[in-house]
Amino acid sequence: MRIAVSGSHSLGKSTVVNDWVASRSDYIREEEPYRVLGLQGPYEILFREASTRLQNGIQLYYSISRVHRYATSDQKVIFDRAPVDFLAYSQYTANQGATDIDDEFVRSMVPAVREALDRLDILAFVPQSDVWPVAMEDDGIRPVDQSYRAEVDALFKQIYREGLLDIFPSINCPLLIELVGSPDQRLQQLSEAVALLEARSR
């Protein structure tokens, strides 16, 4: 089962991924691109209105390249972030009008994202929700601007709930679910989605 956990920052995505792998040792964990390319790699990657085409483009295509490593549903992997994420963050930057990222660049990313999504079985969106508020964590890495998190979350909701950018493939479309509530509730929701798809494949 190929799962990607998606959404704005500091909402508990990595917790879902870590908890899932801790309880299911047969799953591979794929790290989010920023940590591989920026924190541990050679690139300077900036956020908010400072992101550039190079910075978001390399993250997007790293994400896509990792997704394409897993060709069948028999493989068990969970991704911290999905290719869709770089559309939402790029659209945020495009809306600021401060760098070379603009609407045209965001639209140019869509076909590659759409193609990659047919290699995922489950796309698990973690929205900002009053059901289980998540405090901003200042770990020295992630931005701690709550309005930034909320604006990016709103873009994710437009993409997933309202069809902004028309990202989903017409065939082999992943199951889109939302993970809300406590960490245990989120794991249960993800487990139920996996069980549903496994039952359909029998």
Phi, psi and omega in degrees: 000127183254113188240137172234135179255126193229153175147178180293167185285157174058041176239005176102015179297311182296328176297317177301312182298313182296318180294322180297312181292325179296329181264352182220089187291349180276357179266141172271139176258125176257119184291153179291145186303323182302318182291325180286314188271328184262298183294317184255356186242194190269001189256144168271119182241120182254167185238184177055229183279359183265353181297149179237170177302318180299311185296313181283329179294317181292326177293316179301310186284335170295313179302313180297318181297324179289319178300319183288352175290339187247102192272338186227160180289348178290338180280142185247110184212147174229128184259134170273097187095154179236163176306328179304327186303327184280344168289313182297313181292323178292323178295322175302311182294320178301322181294337180278335178065033187251344182228195181282357175281124178222180182301322180297319178296316179300313180298327181292339180279340190298314182302319180293323177294313181301318180295322181291329184294339178284359173259007176248145176265322181227130173247109187256108182269129176255100181274158168289132188211144175287346180297322181211080181300140179245121180289150175293135179253120178269091181259011181078003183240304186274148175298145181246020178277111185293327179292325177297311178302316183293320180292321177292320177302319179298323177292318176302317181295324176294320180293311187277325186262332186246357177082017177304132177075354174051063190274342191273138177291155181283336175231158182054042180281134179292156173286120179267124176231163174244137179254115181227157178099201183289165176306319179294321179294322179295318177297320179296318179298319179292319178300319180294323178294318178297315180298322179298313181292323177296321178294321179295329184277350181285000000 
